[in-house]
Amino acid sequence: LNPYVLFLLISALGLGTALTFSSSHWLLAWMGLEINTLAVIPLMTQKHSPRSVEAAAKYFLTQAAAAATIMFASATNAWLTGTWDILQLSHPFCAAVAFVALALKLGLAPVHFWLPEVIQGVTLSTGLLLSTWQKLAPFALIIQIVPNVNYSLVLTFGLTSTLIGGWGGINQTQIRKILAYSSIAHLGWMVIVSQFSSSLSLLALSLYILMTASAFLTMKANAASSLNTLSTSWTKTPALVALASLTLLSLAGLPPLSGFMSKWLILQEMTKQALPFIATLAALSALLSLFFYLRISYAMTLTLSPNTISASPSWRFPSTQSSLLLSASTVAALGLLPLTPAFVSLFCIG
């Protein structure tokens, strides 16, 4: 892409998210979501291929349907209650419809079917953008409306996401699809606890973004798209691959890594709310995700050349991309657990 066009699209992404964050009126929030959608589609199709065009078409149709449903729910609520205020989405039917539409925008199960296919069809950089930045605006709206939504609906979406995010990734061999199912599972954890502690959901989202950024940037540095192509990673960048396997275990939520913090605090909150059965189900679903994270770690660190792979090994030229973001996100993904008391105080989690 032309640098000026790229700057314009990135600015539009920032504008759309900021507009949704700062609005209290449903129409302005809807405009922010639409600006976000229209800005990311050219980024998805910058690599001209039938797969990327198909992914962009699927993404556009899904997001347009979700946006239309959000507008329907907010307009119906305004007709019934006389207000367009986001926090005043008080009619049960309108709140439920808006929640389902926002879940469709995020890719929560059971309305998740578009997410793995779309992320598989774009580059790793665009996949990172869809998995992190594009979650912010819809999630901010969910946090605001979730007190008015029936908790059974919220709980159903959250638990279904954790389970499908685990089951769906088990049999995958494509890295981007595995990370897409990982995204679905993590969103499930955030949604389960959102009605009890919105600040804890935001902490889980922040940690998820750091860990996912590290995972995507590592795969990009190794030019890896499938489990087979990961098998030559150790000979190219042994230090990075060793840290990447720890990052994946952090995504799985194993101590003493950063990912354990959010899962630990969420399980603690669910126990405080006298929901031990749901906490147990969520913890067991994390074991499903752990299986495919271990598969990737095994392919990266314990599989060495020469071996039988379907793709040709890439040339080992020195990397020209900046490693600052990768380094910072990897350090954050691995070493934040000792700072848990500071985060609990910062996010006012009590």
Protein Blocks (a to p, Z undefined) as FASTA:
>chain_A
ZZklmmmmmmmmmmmmmmmmmpcbfklmmmmmmmmmmmmmmmmmmpgcfklmmmmmmmmm
mmmmmmmmmmmmmmmmmmmnopabfklmmbfklmmmmmmmmmmmnopafklmmmmmmmmm
mcfklmmmmmmmmmmmmmmmmmmmmmmpcfklmmmmmmmmmmmmmmmmmmpcbfklmmmm
mmmmmmmmmmmmmmmommlmmmmmmmmmmmmmmmmmmmmmnopabfklmmmmmmmmmmlm
mmmmmmmmmmnopafbfklmmmmmmmmmmmmnopaklmmmmmmmmmmmmmmmmmmmmmmm
mpccddddfbdcddfddcfbdfklmmmmmmmmmmmmmmmmmmmmmnopZZ
